[in-house]
Amino acid sequence: MRGLWLIATGLLVLGCDQRKPAVSDADFRMFRASYPGMKAECLDAFRYGGVVAWRPDDPDCFDMLPPQRWSGLWETGSEWTNFCPDPAIECDWMEKRGTWLIFAKGTYPALENIGGMYRVKFIGRRTRVPGNFGHQASYDHLMVVDRMISMEKVEE
C-alpha cells in the first residue's frame, strides 16, 4: 500500500509543470491585462516562450463572437486596415480605437491595388471583448473575414 502511495506521489510531482517563465511576473500581468479575452494556451505561449511566441493578431488566441454577417466601410493602406460597421458613413484610418480587419486564409481579395475605401459585406468574427490589436496595438477589436460577400470601391 505504501508503495502505491509513493508511486502516485512521484507521478504527481513529475506531472507538475516544471517550465521556467521567459518573462517576469510583472510583464506577464501587464501583457494579460492588455489582451483581455486571450485564451490560456496563448497566454502560456507568451509566458514560457517570450516575445517570439507572441501571436497578437491570431484569431485562434482570442474569444471570438460566432460568425455573423457584417457590413460597413473598410479602409486599408500601408500599415492599417480599419473596419467601420454600418451605419458608418466614413471610416478614417486615423480613427482611434477602431477595428483591425484581417482575412482568413484564402479569403483576401484578389486586387492589384487594394488601398483605399470599400463598402463591404462579409461573414466574419470579431473579438468578444476589446483589447489592443493591429499596428502599434491601436485598435480595440480584431475582425476576421471568413467569407467575402461583396466589396465595392468607394470613390473619394
N, C-alpha and C positions, 0 to 999 in steps of 0.2 A: 504494500500500500504506500509506504514511504517512497519507494522507487518511482511509482506513478506520479506522486506529487512533485518529486524533483524533476522528472521529465516534463511535466506540464508547466512548471515554473520556468524551466530552461527555454521551452518553446515560446512562452510569453515574452521573455526577455529578448530572445533573438528576433521575435516578430516586431518589436518596437522600432520605430523609425529612428535610425542612428545617423541620418544625414545632418550635415552642418549647414546652417543657413549661409547663403552667399551675400546677404545684405543684413544690415543691423536691424534690431527690433524697431528702432525709431523710423528708419527708412521704410521698413515693411508696413508699419502702421500708417505712415503718410501715403504710401502707394495704395493701400487698401481703401483709405478714405477718399482718394482721388478717383477710384474706379468702383463706385457702388454698383452692385449687380454683377460683378465679375465672379465667375464660378471658381470653386475651390481648387480644381486641378490647375487652373491658370494662375491663381494666386500662389500656389505651391511652386509652379514652374519659375515664377519670378523670385520667390523667397529662396529657393535652393539653387536656381540656375543663374540668378542675377539678371542684369540688363539684357544679356544676349538671349535669354529665354523669354523676354517680354514680347507679348503679342497684343499691342494696344488696339488694333482695329480688326481683330479676328472675331467675327460674329459668334463663333463656337465658344468663345470665352465669356459671353455675356448672356444674361437672362433676357430673352427677346419676346416681344409680343408675337402672337401667332400670325402667320402670313395673312395679309388682307390687301384689298385694293386701295391704292393711293393715287392721288392726282395732285398736280400743282406745278410749280416752276422749279427748274433745275438750272443753276448757273454753274458753269465749270470753266476752268482755265488752269494756268500754271500754279500748282500747289493749292488749289481749292476746288471743292465740289460741294455746293450748298443746295439743299432741297428745302423749298418753302411750300408746305401743303396748302391746298385750296382752303380758303378763298383768296390766297395771295394774289396781288396784282403787280408786285415787284419782289425781287429776290436779290438783294445786294450781297455780293460775296464778302463785303466788309462787315456785314451784319454780325453783331456779337452773339455768340452762343447759339448758332443755328443747328442744322442737321447735316452731318457729313455723310454723303451718299456714295456708296460703293456698289459694285456689281458682283453677283455670284458668278462663279466660273462659267464661261461660255455665254454670258448674257450681255457683255459690253457691246454697245452699238458699233457697227462696222462703218465708221465715217472717217474720211481723211482728216478733216479739221474739226474736232469736236468742241472747241472752245466756244463760249457764248451762252445764250439763254435759250432754254427749251421748255415748252409745255409738254409735260409727260403724264402718262398713265401707266401704272405697273402694279404687279403683285409683289409685295415685299414685306420685310420685317424690320421693326425698329426696336432699339433697346427699351426695355421696360422702364428703367429709371435713368435720369440724367447723369452724365459723368463728364469726362474730358476726352474728346475724340478728335481725330483728324490732325491737320497741320498745326503744330505747336499746341496741341490739346485745346483748341479754341472752340470746339463745338460741343453742345450739350448731349446730342444723340448721335448714334450710328444707325444708318438706314441701309439695308441690303436689298437691292433689286433682284428678285428671283426670276421674274418673267416680265419683260417689257411688253406692254400692250400697244402703246403709241408714243411717238416722240415727234414733235414738230418745232422747227426753229422759230423763235420769236424775233421779229425784226426790231432792231433797236433804233 
